Structure formats: C-alpha cells, structure tokens
Amino acid sequence: MVENMDSLYEQIDHSDILPAKVFVTSIENSGFHWHNDVEIILVLKGSVITYN
C-alpha cells in the first residue's frame, strides 16, 4: 500500500483465472484505503457503519 494523505492506496493483484480478489476478513482489520477496483462488503454477523 502507498500512503496518500489520510488514507492508503491498495494495489489489487488479480489472478489469471478469476478477475477478482475474494477473501474473508474482520472489518476491524480494514482501515481507510482506496483503489481503482469495486469493493463489495458482505456482513456475515452483526452490523457495520461505513463512511464516504
């Protein structure tokens, strides 16, 4: 990731088989960041508040 003002740029590396990066993580591990890819968040348990 590259630091940029108040957030980090995340370089997304896609596989040759699937043009997406799919993973499961705790939202506690995700800080403010940006990238050129669409990010889809699926809440499996509890709730999440997001900010623009």
Short mmCIF file of the C-alpha atoms (twelve columns), coordinates in Angstrom:
data_MODEL
# 
_entry.id   MODEL 
# 
loop_
_atom_site.group_PDB 
_atom_site.id 
_atom_site.type_symbol 
_atom_site.label_atom_id 
_atom_site.label_alt_id 
_atom_site.label_comp_id 
_atom_site.label_asym_id 
_atom_site.label_seq_id 
_atom_site.Cartn_x 
_atom_site.Cartn_y 
_atom_site.Cartn_z 
_atom_site.pdbx_PDB_model_num 
ATOM 1  C CA . MET A 1  0.000   0.000   0.000   1 
ATOM 2  C CA . VAL A 2  1.091   3.556   -0.706  1 
ATOM 3  C CA . GLU A 3  0.335   6.307   1.817   1 
ATOM 4  C CA . ASN A 4  -1.692  9.229   0.432   1 
ATOM 5  C CA . MET A 5  -2.869  11.990  2.802   1 
ATOM 6  C CA . ASP A 6  -5.309  10.371  5.287   1 
ATOM 7  C CA . SER A 7  -5.705  7.035   3.501   1 
ATOM 8  C CA . LEU A 8  -3.691  4.306   1.793   1 
ATOM 9  C CA . TYR A 9  -3.705  3.249   -1.854  1 
ATOM 10 C CA . GLU A 10 -4.090  -0.518  -2.125  1 
ATOM 11 C CA . GLN A 11 -2.729  -2.267  -5.230  1 
ATOM 12 C CA . ILE A 12 -5.087  -5.145  -6.086  1 
ATOM 13 C CA . ASP A 13 -3.451  -8.122  -7.786  1 
ATOM 14 C CA . HIS A 14 -5.904  -10.305 -9.708  1 
ATOM 15 C CA . SER A 15 -5.374  -13.938 -10.633 1 
ATOM 16 C CA . ASP A 16 -5.357  -15.108 -14.252 1 
ATOM 17 C CA . ILE A 17 -8.295  -17.439 -13.533 1 
ATOM 18 C CA . LEU A 18 -10.647 -15.051 -11.699 1 
ATOM 19 C CA . PRO A 19 -10.524 -11.286 -12.376 1 
ATOM 20 C CA . ALA A 20 -11.295 -10.533 -8.727  1 
ATOM 21 C CA . LYS A 21 -9.738  -10.808 -5.303  1 
ATOM 22 C CA . VAL A 22 -12.040 -12.603 -2.853  1 
ATOM 23 C CA . PHE A 23 -11.301 -13.033 0.848   1 
ATOM 24 C CA . VAL A 24 -12.925 -13.127 4.281   1 
ATOM 25 C CA . THR A 25 -11.621 -10.776 6.970   1 
ATOM 26 C CA . SER A 26 -12.675 -8.973  10.098  1 
ATOM 27 C CA . ILE A 27 -13.733 -5.386  9.452   1 
ATOM 28 C CA . GLU A 28 -11.530 -4.458  12.412  1 
ATOM 29 C CA . ASN A 29 -8.554  -5.162  10.111  1 
ATOM 30 C CA . SER A 30 -9.687  -2.708  7.411   1 
ATOM 31 C CA . GLY A 31 -8.692  0.952   7.694   1 
ATOM 32 C CA . PHE A 32 -9.361  3.852   5.340   1 
ATOM 33 C CA . HIS A 33 -7.953  2.988   1.920   1 
ATOM 34 C CA . TRP A 34 -8.702  3.437   -1.778  1 
ATOM 35 C CA . HIS A 35 -8.158  1.607   -5.056  1 
ATOM 36 C CA . ASN A 36 -9.457  1.564   -8.607  1 
ATOM 37 C CA . ASP A 37 -11.473 -1.626  -8.077  1 
ATOM 38 C CA . VAL A 38 -15.030 -2.055  -6.794  1 
ATOM 39 C CA . GLU A 39 -15.190 -3.286  -3.203  1 
ATOM 40 C CA . ILE A 40 -18.206 -5.344  -2.114  1 
ATOM 41 C CA . ILE A 41 -18.701 -5.927  1.605   1 
ATOM 42 C CA . LEU A 42 -20.987 -8.711  2.833   1 
ATOM 43 C CA . VAL A 43 -21.712 -8.566  6.559   1 
ATOM 44 C CA . LEU A 44 -21.970 -12.126 7.883   1 
ATOM 45 C CA . LYS A 45 -22.691 -11.259 11.533  1 
ATOM 46 C CA . GLY A 46 -23.566 -8.027  13.345  1 
ATOM 47 C CA . SER A 47 -23.637 -4.636  11.621  1 
ATOM 48 C CA . VAL A 48 -21.242 -2.133  10.031  1 
ATOM 49 C CA . ILE A 49 -21.298 1.653   9.656   1 
ATOM 50 C CA . THR A 50 -19.489 2.963   6.555   1 
ATOM 51 C CA . TYR A 51 -18.341 6.491   5.735   1 
ATOM 52 C CA . ASN A 52 -17.904 8.226   2.378   1 
# 
